[in-house]
Amino acid sequence: PFFFFFFVGGGGGGGGALGKVERDAGSNGVVDSINTLDKANLKLSIAENVEKGHSFMVEHTNSKTPMKESEWTLWKPPISDSSTTETVKRILEEAEMCAKHHPICYVRITAFDKGNFSRKITFLLHVPSAGS
């Protein structure tokens, strides 16, 4: 099963479809909002970011403190297909394959601006089981 969390990175959000994202003026782009999403809202938020022209990366780490980790391993090249529907489907398929291939790792997808490469929003999709 996937766990859907999102947090907004520096350089702006992408959480409009999910309601207001609280921003702490002193946070300097550090995690300031974490919410749990269902799959429908996850797809909606991904689609919203794709419509804004953002690309997505699927990444994984076996770190015990993934939220503090600045370096994750890239699963595949950034995803940006021809249509929004195809892109959302491919992003979720790749994230699921990554989680199956790396069951002891955390798996996330990150949207980034293709122009300035700033991270826009990140979704943590797979959390390893406690026994891993």
Sequence and secondary structure as in RCSB ss.txt:
>XXXX:A:sequence
PFFFFFFVGGGGGGGGALGKVERDAGSNGVVDSINTLDKANLKLSIAENVEKGHSFMVEHTNSKTPMKESEWTLW
KPPISDSSTTETVKRILEEAEMCAKHHPICYVRITAFDKGNFSRKITFLLHVPSAGS
>XXXX:A:secstr
    EEEE TT    GGG      TTSTTS    EE  HHHHHHHHHHHHHTTEEEEEEEE  S GGG S  EE 
SS B  SSHHHHHHHHHHHHHHHHHH TTSEEEEEEEETTT  EEEEEEEE   TT 
